[in-house]
Amino acid sequence: MGNARRAKSPPRTSRRLLEAILRSDLASFVAKTFATVNPGAEFQPGWHIELIAEHLAACGRAEITRLVINLPPRSLKSIIVSVAWPAWLMGRDPATRVMAASYSERLAVKHALDCRHVMAQGWYRRLFPGFALAPDQNEKHKIQTTARGHRIATGVGGTATGEGGDVLIVDDPHNPRQAMSRVQRRRALVWFDQTFANRLDDKRRGVIVVVMQRLHAEDLTGHLLGKGGWTHLNLPAEAPARAIVRRGPLAIARAPGEPLHPAREGTVELARARRELGARAYAAQYLQEPVREDGGIVQIRWFRRARRAPEQPKRIVLSWDTAAKGRAHNDPTVCGVWAEAAMEWHLIDVIRRHMDYPELRRTALDLIARWAPAAVLIEDQASGQALIQDLREAGRLPVIAIRPEGDKVTRLARVSPLIEAGRVVLPLDAPWLAEYETELAAFPEARHDDQVDMTSQFLAWASGRATAPRIRRL
């Protein structure tokens, strides 16, 4: 072994620079924590990790005192919030008192053991030389420092008698099975309100952070956001619309449909998750938009399913709901492609996006050329009026201007018996399906209602009901 060479240590200046970064930058500390807790696994950085770290750092400065974070499963939420952040806080100030809860005490203890494992590493002790564990208090559920700081683990529903904290963390307050039980769900909410939230030592500067995937419309996130006063960092697996998320020096722009973390779960993986989970569970856990159990006007189970569209439909109809403006905060423009066959209607495609008027006109002409529809239904309002006029001038196209009567709720309620009777058919799988089902089931509480309007417009026209909107042919 005389020719063997000892691996060189990093230069002292480089190591000091790295240590300074880890002490000051939580996102970098998260990456180091991940490597420690999961040796051999590849850390895949993402902007969402930096954004969460910025929010948690703001919590550490008491700039945010109530924070809800929603993101899909397996997105490092526990590593970031329950393991790395407490270790970082307590290293910087060993007197910091943290209490962390999860839906089961076993899971809470696992996070505590991971945190203690990080604190035991030589690199951690070099970063924070003032940190030391108290020799008389180093248990699975409680880590205490010589400065009388601590990290306590408890399960949701635990009493935590006599204990308190500067920072309270709730990491996954429900598991999927518990969230479906009204009794267990309610038990978690009462525990949070009446027991856990009262454990803050400093009512003015104390911090509470809840991190979870959505599981139910009435889960802890829904409960807290309904009360108000909480900062909400919502990170769905797919961006529902164009948006910019800001915190500190970060400004993240997301395009509609853009995956949250494409290096780990891109469009192919998300499509698989949608198929495996089903539309309702995917909407909650991945899109962070749970649908109420009682649904709304329409129940998703009412829709029939077909493996393929009719090969020789009686007619194809395009139903348009055009947005007043093409801006990201407005409803998108949507066009549904409907095929009629034997007294039933198949929705075979949905085109939905924000468009300025030139793009809207081009898209309408392209769809007409592609489908050769027997009718093109367009709501005779706002940008729809201009589209009607332009299509009429473009040639003898089957354009029908629809004048809606009644409010949106009334219009959907009028045609809902057709869906309940099984006369409306959806495909078994389509890229647009989960988003469509979520909006229909959540209406009138959904964020958007463009697909609802498109659907009720078509069904009222196609069914020829006496209550159908008045139409004007061009």
Buried (B, 14 or more C-beta within 10 A) or exposed (E): EEEEEEEEEEEEEEEEEBBEEBBEBBBBBBBBBBBBBEEEEEBEBBBBBBBBBBBBBBBBEEEBBBBBBBBBBEBBBBBBBBBBBBBBBBBBBBEBBBBBBBBBBEBBBBBBBBBBBBBEBEBBBEBBEEBEBBEEEBEEBBBBBBBEBBBBBBBBBBEBEEBBBBBBBBBBBBBBEBBEEEEBBEBBBEBBBEBBBEBBBEEEEBBBBBBBBBBBBBBBBBBBBEEEEBBBBBBBBBBBBBBEBEBEEBEBEBEBBBBBBEEBBEEEBBBEBBBEBEBBBBBBBBBBBBBEEEBBBBBBEBBBEBEEBBEEBEBBBBBBBBBEBBEBEBBBBBBBBBBBBEEBBBBBBBBBBBBEBEEBBEBBBEBBEEBEBEBBBBBBBEBBBBBBEBBEEEEEBBBBBBEBEEEBBEBBBBBBEBBBEEBBBBBEEBEBBBBBBBBBBBBEEBEBBBBBBBBBBBBBBBBEBEEBBEBEEB
